[in-house]
Amino acid sequence: MDADQILLALIGTGASFVTFCLMRFPQIRRPQFQQYGPFSLTASVFGALTILLLSALTVYAQAVWH
């Protein structure tokens, strides 16, 4: 893997983790969005996995491009 692929994978993993945290824990959201309760664990995991899958597809597409 090239350095750019590793960077894309790290950014995607971080984005997936942040997505899970923002969906699951409303106290870390911006004040105007804290009024909405936490998402279910299933929805939070599904959202994080969706972001992770899109990141993995991006890394794969970048690898195929070269």
N, C-alpha and C positions, 0 to 999 in steps of 0.2 A: 504494500500500500504506500502510496505517496503521502507526503506531508499534508497536502490539501484534502485528501480523502480522510485522513485521521482527524483533521480539524473539523470537517463536515460531520463526521461521526460524533465527535465530542460535543459540538454545538447541538446536534440533534438529540443526543442523550440528555444534555442539560435542559433543552426546551421541553422534552418529555417530562422530566422531573418537575420543572416549574409548573407545567400544565397540571400535573397531578396535585401538587401542593395548593395551587390557586383554586382548583375545583373542590378540594376536600376541606380546606381550612379557610373559612371566610374571614377570619381575623387578619390575615395577611393581604387581603385585597384592598384596593383603594376605598376610601370612606363611602363613596356613593354606591358601591357594590357590596358593601358589608351587610346590608340589610337582607340580602338573599341568603338563605341558609346553605349549608354544605350540600354538595351533590352526594349521591349514594356512592358507596365504595365501588360498585360495579361500573357506574358511569364514569367515575374518576379514572379507574384503571383502563376502561375502554378509550377514553379521551387521550390518555398518556400513550397507550399502545398505537393509537392512530397517528399521533405525532412521530412516534418512534418508527413506524412503518414508512411514513412519508420520508423521514430522514434516511432510512436504509435504502429506499428506492432512489433517492437523490445521489447517495454515495455510489450505488450500483450503476446508475446512468452516467455518472461522471467517470467511472472506471471503464465503462464500455466506450465512451466517447473517445478516450485516449487509446 
